[in-house]
Amino acid sequence: MNSGMYSALSGNITAMRRLDVIASNLANVGTTGFKQDRLAFESVLAGNLNPPAIPDAQTADPALLRETLITDFSSGSQVQTGNTYDVAIQGEGFFAVRTPDGVAYTRNGNFRLSNDGTLVTSSGFPVLSIGGGRPEDAQPIRINVAAQPGGIKPVIDSQGNITLNGEQSGGLAIFDFPKPYRLTKQAGSLFVPENGTAPQVANGSTAVSQGYLEQSNVNSISEMVQMIETSRYFETCQKMVRSFDDMTGKAVNDLARV
């Protein structure tokens, strides 16, 4: 393949993948605790360590593209909701929740009480309490609000301790991971650690705020600008592909006349 054609097609593929990531970020602007993604590309010289994937006796572009999906774990802004079961983390760390596939972690503190008094996420996953300092030892939090007279509501202090009418009702488990984070994003705002990444109890500088939620860290204006720039880049690469195709066709036709 013509080297210029190869570069133009690589640009098209790069732009398409970047547009997919930008579209996902924009779709989750309103998702509580969502962390935006970025695609990083680097050119790698073809050689013994990076052999070009082409048949023998053919040539390839000397540079190969390697892409890496990077999640931005910076905190989003916090908004006050006034809801009793809304909680936001100030600093580093994640809430632990139990899903059908095991323990997952999230910054989305939009919680509620189920019918049996279990504190659950908006998706219905039980929120875990502190237990032995390990996620596998943590148990779902249950708050017996129905047994309290006068509609007394629980209070969650800055350390995540939950009290109801002056009595302890458990505490929110907040875990953190070594930096840089090696977490895999699941649906919505859930994360699971990669193999070999062990969670640890968040340090004392982490605090929680009752009645607040952490918003997505996606900047919609910045994402729209990047979408426009990427779309224009895609169109430029597409024009280059057409130009090389026209040049190839003209060369073939001219050679046929000789």
C-alpha positions as CSV (number, residue, x, y, z in Angstrom):
1,M,0.0,0.0,0.0
2,N,1.2,3.5,-0.7
3,S,2.8,5.0,2.3
4,G,0.8,8.1,2.1
5,M,-2.5,6.2,1.8
6,Y,-1.5,4.1,4.9
7,S,-0.9,7.3,6.9
8,A,-4.2,8.8,5.8
9,L,-6.2,5.7,6.6
10,S,-4.5,5.5,10.0
11,G,-5.6,9.0,10.6
12,N,-9.2,8.1,9.7
13,I,-9.2,5.2,12.1
14,T,-7.7,7.3,14.9
15,A,-10.3,10.0,14.4
16,M,-13.1,7.5,14.5
17,R,-11.9,5.9,17.8
18,R,-11.4,9.4,19.3
19,L,-15.0,10.4,18.3
20,D,-16.3,7.3,20.0
21,V,-14.6,8.3,23.2
22,I,-15.8,11.9,23.0
23,A,-19.3,10.8,22.4
24,S,-19.2,8.5,25.4
25,N,-17.9,11.4,27.6
26,L,-20.7,13.7,26.3
27,A,-23.3,11.1,26.9
28,N,-22.2,10.9,30.6
29,V,-22.0,14.6,31.4
30,G,-25.0,14.1,33.8
31,T,-23.8,10.8,35.2
32,T,-22.9,11.3,38.9
33,G,-19.3,10.3,39.6
34,F,-18.4,9.6,36.0
35,K,-14.8,9.9,35.0
36,Q,-13.9,11.0,31.5
37,D,-11.7,9.0,29.1
38,R,-9.0,10.0,26.8
39,L,-7.2,8.2,23.9
40,A,-3.5,8.6,23.7
41,F,-1.7,7.6,20.5
42,E,2.0,7.1,19.9
43,S,4.0,6.1,16.8
44,V,6.2,3.1,17.2
45,L,8.9,2.3,14.7
46,A,8.5,-1.1,13.1
47,G,11.3,-3.5,13.8
48,N,12.1,-6.7,15.5
49,L,10.1,-5.8,18.6
50,N,7.2,-4.3,16.6
51,P,7.1,-6.2,13.3
52,P,4.7,-4.9,10.6
53,A,1.7,-7.1,10.1
54,I,2.2,-7.6,6.3
55,P,2.9,-10.5,4.0
56,D,6.5,-11.3,3.0
57,A,8.0,-9.4,0.1
58,Q,5.7,-6.4,0.7
59,T,6.4,-3.0,2.3
60,A,4.7,-1.1,5.1
61,D,4.8,2.2,6.6
62,P,7.7,2.3,9.1
63,A,5.6,3.8,11.9
64,L,2.8,1.9,13.7
65,L,0.1,3.5,15.9
66,R,-0.4,2.3,19.4
67,E,-3.4,3.5,21.3
68,T,-4.0,3.7,25.1
69,L,-7.3,4.5,26.8
70,I,-6.7,6.7,29.8
71,T,-9.2,7.5,32.4
72,D,-9.1,10.9,34.1
73,F,-9.7,10.3,37.8
74,S,-9.7,14.0,38.8
75,S,-12.6,15.0,41.1
76,G,-15.8,16.5,39.7
77,S,-17.5,19.5,41.2
78,Q,-19.9,18.9,44.1
79,V,-23.5,20.0,44.3
80,Q,-25.7,20.2,47.3
81,T,-28.9,18.1,47.0
82,G,-30.0,18.1,50.6
83,N,-31.0,14.4,50.3
84,T,-30.2,12.3,53.4
85,Y,-28.7,9.4,51.5
86,D,-26.6,11.5,49.0
87,V,-22.9,11.4,49.9
88,A,-19.8,12.8,48.2
89,I,-16.2,12.0,48.8
90,Q,-13.8,14.9,49.4
91,G,-10.3,13.8,48.4
92,E,-9.2,10.4,47.1
93,G,-11.0,7.1,47.4
94,F,-14.1,5.1,46.3
95,F,-17.2,3.7,47.8
96,A,-17.4,-0.1,47.8
97,V,-20.5,-1.8,46.5
98,R,-21.4,-5.5,45.9
99,T,-22.4,-6.4,42.4
100,P,-23.4,-9.8,40.9
101,D,-19.8,-10.0,39.6
102,G,-18.1,-9.1,42.9
103,V,-17.0,-6.0,44.7
104,A,-16.8,-2.8,42.6
105,Y,-15.9,0.8,43.4
106,T,-17.5,4.1,42.6
107,R,-17.5,7.8,43.3
108,N,-21.3,7.9,42.8
109,G,-22.8,8.5,46.2
110,N,-26.4,8.7,45.0
111,F,-27.7,6.1,47.5
112,R,-31.2,5.1,48.7
113,L,-32.8,2.7,51.1
114,S,-34.3,-0.6,49.8
115,N,-37.5,-2.1,51.3
116,D,-35.5,-4.1,53.8
117,G,-33.5,-1.1,55.0
118,T,-30.3,-1.9,53.0
119,L,-28.4,1.1,51.7
120,V,-28.1,0.6,47.9
121,T,-26.9,2.5,44.9
122,S,-29.3,3.9,42.3
123,S,-28.8,0.6,40.4
124,G,-29.7,-1.5,43.4
125,F,-26.3,-2.7,44.4
126,P,-25.7,-2.9,48.2
127,V,-23.3,-0.4,49.7
128,L,-20.6,-2.0,51.9
129,S,-19.6,-1.0,55.4
130,I,-16.1,-1.1,57.0
131,G,-15.3,-4.6,58.1
132,G,-11.8,-5.8,58.9
133,G,-10.2,-3.3,56.4
134,R,-10.7,-5.7,53.5
135,P,-13.5,-5.5,50.8
136,E,-14.2,-9.2,51.1
137,D,-15.0,-8.7,54.8
138,A,-17.3,-5.8,54.2
139,Q,-21.0,-6.3,54.7
140,P,-24.0,-4.4,53.3
141,I,-25.2,-1.5,55.4
142,R,-28.7,-1.8,56.9
143,I,-30.4,1.2,58.5
144,N,-33.6,0.4,60.5
145,V,-35.4,3.7,59.9
146,A,-38.8,2.1,60.1
147,A,-38.3,1.3,63.8
148,Q,-37.6,4.9,64.7
149,P,-40.5,7.2,65.7
150,G,-41.2,10.6,64.2
151,G,-39.4,10.0,60.9
152,I,-35.9,10.3,62.4
153,K,-33.2,10.3,59.6
154,P,-29.7,9.0,59.8
155,V,-26.7,11.3,60.1
156,I,-23.4,10.6,58.2
157,D,-20.4,12.3,59.6
158,S,-17.2,13.3,57.8
159,Q,-15.6,9.9,58.4
160,G,-18.5,8.0,57.0
161,N,-19.9,6.8,60.3
162,I,-23.7,6.5,60.2
163,T,-25.8,7.1,63.3
164,L,-29.5,6.9,63.8
165,N,-31.1,8.5,66.8
166,G,-27.6,8.6,68.5
167,E,-26.9,4.9,67.8
168,Q,-24.2,3.5,65.4
169,S,-25.6,2.0,62.3
170,G,-22.4,1.1,60.5
171,G,-20.0,3.1,58.5
172,L,-19.3,3.7,54.8
173,A,-16.3,1.7,53.5
174,I,-14.0,4.0,51.5
175,F,-11.1,2.3,49.7
176,D,-8.2,3.7,47.6
177,F,-5.6,2.2,45.3
178,P,-1.9,2.7,44.6
179,K,-1.2,5.5,42.0
180,P,-1.4,5.5,39.1
181,Y,-4.8,3.8,39.3
182,R,-5.1,0.5,37.5
183,L,-8.8,0.2,37.4
184,T,-11.1,-1.0,34.6
185,K,-14.3,0.9,34.0
186,Q,-17.5,-0.9,33.9
187,A,-21.0,0.3,33.1
188,G,-21.8,3.8,34.3
189,S,-19.4,4.9,37.1
190,L,-18.3,1.6,38.5
191,F,-14.7,0.4,38.5
192,V,-13.0,-2.9,39.2
193,P,-9.2,-3.3,40.0
194,E,-7.0,-5.0,37.5
195,N,-5.3,-8.3,38.6
196,G,-2.8,-7.7,41.3
197,T,-4.1,-4.3,42.3
198,A,-5.1,-4.5,46.0
199,P,-7.4,-1.9,47.6
200,Q,-6.5,-0.3,50.9
201,V,-8.5,1.8,53.4
202,A,-8.4,5.5,52.4
203,N,-6.2,7.7,54.5
204,G,-7.4,10.1,57.1
205,S,-7.4,13.1,54.7
206,T,-10.4,11.7,52.9
207,A,-13.8,12.9,54.1
208,V,-17.4,12.6,53.1
209,S,-20.2,15.2,52.9
210,Q,-23.8,14.2,53.5
211,G,-26.4,15.8,51.2
212,Y,-23.9,16.4,48.3
213,L,-23.1,14.6,45.1
214,E,-20.0,14.6,43.0
215,Q,-20.7,15.5,39.4
216,S,-19.1,14.1,36.3
217,N,-15.6,15.6,35.6
218,V,-16.5,16.0,31.9
219,N,-16.2,19.6,30.5
220,S,-18.9,19.6,27.9
221,I,-17.5,22.7,26.1
222,S,-14.1,21.3,25.9
223,E,-15.5,18.0,24.6
224,M,-17.5,19.8,21.9
225,V,-14.4,21.7,20.7
226,Q,-12.5,18.4,20.5
227,M,-15.4,16.8,18.6
228,I,-15.3,19.6,16.0
229,E,-11.5,19.4,15.7
230,T,-11.6,15.6,15.3
231,S,-14.4,15.8,12.8
232,R,-12.4,18.2,10.7
233,Y,-9.3,16.0,11.0
234,F,-11.3,13.0,9.8
235,E,-12.5,15.0,6.8
236,T,-9.0,16.0,5.9
237,C,-7.7,12.5,6.1
238,Q,-10.7,11.4,4.0
239,K,-9.7,13.9,1.3
240,M,-6.2,12.6,1.4
241,V,-7.4,9.0,0.8
242,R,-9.4,10.1,-2.2
243,S,-6.4,12.1,-3.6
244,F,-4.1,9.1,-3.3
245,D,-6.8,6.8,-4.8
246,D,-7.2,9.2,-7.8
247,M,-3.4,9.4,-8.2
248,T,-3.2,5.6,-8.2
249,G,-6.0,5.3,-10.7
250,K,-4.5,7.9,-13.0
251,A,-1.1,6.1,-12.8
252,V,-2.6,2.8,-13.8
253,N,-4.6,4.3,-16.7
254,D,-1.5,6.2,-18.0
255,L,0.7,3.2,-17.8
256,A,-1.8,1.1,-19.7
257,R,-1.5,3.5,-22.6
258,V,2.3,3.1,-22.8
